[in-house]
């Protein structure tokens, strides 16, 4: 219930007070309930798109009045390339500073040639695309776990970035590993430039 939650989870002013108490100036906001991906909302495409849109609109409202301290990252639907591009374009125009994907742009856990259109758009716009490693999990059909091999390019990025300090062969252009402060490689970002906070 809202009574048992920290107010900073849903009230902008309280979130900024939490940041101040922790000595943090800005926070890039990644989804929490949606880390498993937009498909958690529904496998029905129309409902999933509506839920994704509602979340992205709410996040912008939550970040309003923060003076740029709360940095919104849009989520994208997993219903196909056209839907992903549509939501991406809306989100960037509306004020999101990047996006989080939970599938390849084509809507599956496997890369397809059609994804090049998406990567071209984000490359040209300099839009950061983040991947939370927990999002790209392929079900093992109920055999007691999840498969962690569904994002081969993340594995290559981690391996190559740790050894060469740069991008990854086979990943989109300018794919850069962005480790969390704990130095665990759980977030990767595709970008052509640093994230701007203003």
C-alpha positions as CSV (number, residue, x, y, z in Angstrom):
1,X,0.0,0.0,0.0
2,X,1.0,3.6,-0.4
3,X,1.1,3.9,3.4
4,X,3.9,1.3,3.6
5,X,6.0,2.7,0.7
6,X,8.5,5.5,0.9
7,X,6.8,8.6,-0.4
8,X,9.9,9.2,-2.6
9,X,8.7,6.2,-4.7
10,X,5.8,8.2,-6.0
11,X,6.1,11.9,-4.9
12,X,8.7,14.1,-6.7
13,X,9.4,16.4,-3.7
14,X,9.9,13.4,-1.4
15,X,12.2,11.8,-3.9
16,X,14.4,14.9,-4.1
17,X,14.5,15.0,-0.3
18,X,15.7,11.4,-0.3
19,X,18.4,12.3,-2.8
20,X,19.5,15.2,-0.7
21,X,19.6,13.0,2.4
22,X,21.9,10.6,0.5
23,X,24.1,13.3,-0.9
24,X,23.0,12.6,-4.5
25,X,22.5,15.4,-7.0
26,X,20.8,13.5,-9.9
27,X,19.3,10.1,-10.5
28,X,18.7,8.3,-13.8
29,X,15.3,6.6,-13.4
30,X,15.1,3.0,-14.6
31,X,11.9,1.1,-14.2
32,X,11.5,-1.3,-11.3
33,X,8.3,-3.2,-11.8
34,X,9.1,-3.4,-15.5
35,X,12.6,-4.9,-15.2
36,X,11.1,-8.1,-16.6
37,X,10.1,-6.2,-19.6
38,X,7.1,-4.5,-21.1
39,X,5.6,-7.9,-21.7
40,X,4.8,-8.1,-18.0
41,X,1.9,-5.7,-18.7
42,X,0.3,-8.0,-21.2
43,X,1.1,-10.2,-24.2
44,X,-1.9,-8.5,-25.9
45,X,-0.2,-5.9,-28.1
46,X,-2.8,-3.1,-27.7
47,X,-2.9,-3.4,-23.9
48,X,0.9,-3.6,-23.6
49,X,1.3,-0.4,-25.8
50,X,-1.3,1.4,-23.6
51,X,0.5,0.4,-20.4
52,X,3.9,1.3,-21.7
53,X,2.5,4.7,-22.8
54,X,0.9,5.3,-19.4
55,X,4.1,4.4,-17.6
56,X,6.2,6.7,-19.8
57,X,3.8,9.6,-19.4
58,X,3.7,9.1,-15.6
59,X,7.5,9.1,-15.4
60,X,7.7,12.4,-17.2
61,X,5.2,13.9,-14.8
62,X,7.1,12.4,-11.9
63,X,10.3,14.1,-13.1
64,X,8.7,17.5,-13.7
65,X,9.7,20.1,-11.2
66,X,13.0,18.3,-10.3
67,X,15.2,20.9,-12.0
68,X,16.7,18.1,-14.2
69,X,17.7,16.1,-11.1
70,X,15.4,13.2,-12.0
71,X,16.3,11.8,-15.5
72,X,13.6,9.8,-17.2
73,X,14.3,6.6,-19.2
74,X,11.4,5.5,-21.4
75,X,10.5,1.8,-21.6
76,X,9.7,0.4,-25.1
77,X,7.0,-2.2,-26.0
78,X,8.0,-5.7,-27.0
79,X,5.3,-5.8,-29.7
80,X,7.6,-5.3,-32.7
81,X,9.8,-2.8,-34.5
82,X,7.1,-0.3,-35.6
83,X,5.7,-0.1,-32.0
84,X,9.2,0.3,-30.5
85,X,10.1,3.1,-33.0
86,X,6.8,4.8,-32.4
87,X,7.2,4.9,-28.6
88,X,10.9,5.8,-28.9
89,X,10.2,8.8,-31.1
90,X,7.3,10.0,-28.9
91,X,9.4,9.6,-25.7
92,X,12.4,11.5,-27.0
93,X,10.2,14.4,-28.2
94,X,8.3,14.4,-24.9
95,X,11.5,14.7,-22.8
96,X,12.9,11.2,-22.0
97,X,16.7,11.2,-22.1
98,X,17.1,7.5,-23.2
99,X,15.2,4.3,-23.2
100,X,15.3,0.8,-21.7
101,X,14.7,-2.2,-23.8
102,X,13.7,-5.7,-22.6
103,X,13.8,-7.4,-26.0
104,X,15.4,-6.7,-29.4
105,X,13.5,-4.0,-31.3
106,X,11.7,-6.7,-33.3
107,X,10.0,-7.8,-30.1
108,X,11.8,-11.1,-29.7
109,X,14.9,-12.2,-27.7
110,X,16.8,-12.8,-30.9
111,X,18.3,-10.1,-33.2
112,X,16.9,-9.7,-36.7
113,X,18.1,-7.7,-39.6
114,X,15.0,-5.4,-39.3
115,X,16.5,-4.2,-36.0
116,X,19.0,-2.1,-37.9
117,X,16.3,0.5,-38.5
118,X,16.0,1.0,-34.8
119,X,19.8,1.1,-34.2
120,X,20.1,3.6,-37.0
121,X,17.5,5.9,-35.4
122,X,19.2,5.8,-32.0
123,X,22.6,6.2,-33.5
124,X,21.6,9.3,-35.5
125,X,19.8,10.9,-32.5
126,X,22.5,9.9,-30.0
127,X,19.9,8.3,-27.8
128,X,21.2,6.1,-25.0
129,X,19.6,2.6,-25.0
130,X,19.9,0.7,-21.7
131,X,19.6,-3.0,-21.1
132,X,19.1,-4.4,-17.6
133,X,20.5,-7.9,-17.7
134,X,17.4,-9.3,-15.9
135,X,15.2,-8.2,-18.7
136,X,16.4,-10.4,-21.5
137,X,15.6,-13.8,-19.9
138,X,14.3,-16.6,-22.0
139,X,12.0,-19.0,-20.2
140,X,13.3,-22.5,-20.0
141,X,9.8,-24.0,-20.2
142,X,9.5,-24.5,-16.4
143,X,12.6,-26.6,-15.9
144,X,13.7,-24.7,-12.8
145,X,15.4,-21.5,-13.9
146,X,16.2,-19.0,-16.6
147,X,18.7,-19.0,-19.4
148,X,21.2,-16.2,-19.3
149,X,22.5,-16.7,-22.8
150,X,19.8,-14.8,-24.6
151,X,21.9,-11.6,-24.9
152,X,25.0,-12.8,-26.5
153,X,26.0,-9.3,-27.4
154,X,26.0,-8.3,-23.7
155,X,28.4,-11.1,-22.9
156,X,30.7,-10.0,-25.8
157,X,30.4,-6.4,-24.6
158,X,31.4,-7.3,-21.1
159,X,34.3,-9.6,-22.2
160,X,35.6,-7.1,-24.8
161,X,35.1,-4.0,-22.7
162,X,36.9,-5.5,-19.7
163,X,39.9,-6.6,-21.9
164,X,40.0,-3.8,-24.5
165,X,38.2,-0.9,-22.7
166,X,36.0,-0.2,-25.8
167,X,33.0,-1.4,-27.7
168,X,32.1,-4.9,-28.8
169,X,32.3,-6.6,-32.1
170,X,28.9,-7.7,-33.2
171,X,27.1,-5.1,-31.2
172,X,25.5,-1.9,-32.6
173,X,28.0,0.9,-33.4
174,X,29.2,2.8,-30.3
175,X,28.0,0.1,-27.9
176,X,29.6,0.9,-24.6
177,X,29.5,-1.0,-21.4
178,X,28.4,1.3,-18.5
179,X,28.9,-0.7,-15.3
180,X,27.0,0.1,-12.1
181,X,28.9,1.7,-9.2
182,X,29.5,-1.7,-7.7
183,X,31.5,-2.6,-10.9
184,X,29.1,-5.4,-11.7
185,X,28.2,-5.4,-15.4
186,X,24.4,-5.3,-15.1
187,X,23.7,-2.2,-17.3
188,X,24.9,-1.7,-20.8
189,X,24.2,1.4,-22.9
190,X,24.2,2.0,-26.6
191,X,25.0,5.7,-27.2
192,X,27.0,8.1,-29.3
193,X,27.4,10.7,-26.6
194,X,27.2,11.0,-22.8
195,X,23.8,11.3,-21.3
196,X,22.8,15.0,-20.8
197,X,21.1,15.9,-17.6
198,X,19.7,19.2,-18.7
